[in-house]
Amino acid sequence: MGFELRARWGGQPVWARWVRAVYVIGFFEGSCVHALDLAGRGIHAYASFPQVPLQVFFVSLAVLDPLVAVLVGVMRREGVWLAGAVMVVDVCANWWGNRHWLHDDPARLLRLLPISLFSLFVVAFLLPLHRAATGAAGQAGQPQATLPYA
């Protein structure tokens, strides 16, 4: 497994290795934040959001974020797609849950800038990283998926 993983990482273009590393670091950081929130305040860590679905989603990120980090780290194409889905829902949930700040204190919205920028980064590199992972899979002896638009 270690040699195969090293070969798959080595088969990636340099830009894809850097992007993949940023994905892993970003989702690992998110994992730590959500784990610390839950460790410090328990299951009601996100009770400041009045919408129960948002609370449930933010608690679930304690599992989803590390899952994405591992899947992306071991070069699974599914991890790239899951990363995109998690970030789109995460940034939408954060903006929706904090929308009252637009009227109360707009400057506090700067707190959402890092997650918004990371989300844009993840979404911007979703297709290129998937294509690079598809090429690496073919080089490592795995069947290469054909894309109709490639």
WOVENLIN-V951800 format. One record per pair of residues at least 4 apart in sequence whose C-alpha atoms are under 6 Angstrom apart, sorted by the first residue. I is the first residue (numbers start at 1). J is the second residue. D is the distance in whole Angstrom. If there is no record, write none. Layout:
# WOVENLIN-V951800
i->(I & I)
j->(J & J)
d->(D & D)
This chain:
# WOVENLIN-V951800
i->(1 & 6 & 7 & 8 & 11 & 12 & 12 & 16 & 22 & 24 & 24 & 27 & 27 & 31 & 31 & 31 & 31 & 32 & 34 & 35 & 35 & 36 & 37 & 37 & 38 & 38 & 38 & 41 & 46 & 61 & 68 & 68 & 68 & 69 & 71 & 71 & 72 & 72 & 77 & 79 & 82 & 84 & 84 & 86 & 87 & 87 & 89 & 92 & 93 & 94 & 95 & 101 & 101 & 102 & 115 & 120 & 125 & 137 & 138 & 138 & 138)
j->(5 & 10 & 11 & 136 & 136 & 16 & 136 & 20 & 26 & 28 & 69 & 65 & 69 & 35 & 62 & 65 & 66 & 36 & 62 & 39 & 62 & 40 & 41 & 45 & 42 & 43 & 45 & 45 & 55 & 65 & 72 & 79 & 83 & 73 & 76 & 79 & 76 & 79 & 130 & 83 & 86 & 122 & 123 & 90 & 91 & 119 & 93 & 96 & 97 & 98 & 99 & 105 & 106 & 106 & 119 & 124 & 129 & 142 & 142 & 143 & 144)
d->(6 & 6 & 6 & 6 & 5 & 6 & 6 & 6 & 6 & 6 & 5 & 5 & 5 & 6 & 6 & 5 & 6 & 6 & 5 & 6 & 6 & 6 & 6 & 6 & 5 & 6 & 6 & 5 & 5 & 5 & 6 & 5 & 6 & 6 & 5 & 5 & 6 & 5 & 6 & 6 & 6 & 6 & 6 & 6 & 6 & 5 & 6 & 6 & 6 & 6 & 6 & 5 & 6 & 5 & 6 & 6 & 6 & 5 & 5 & 5 & 4)
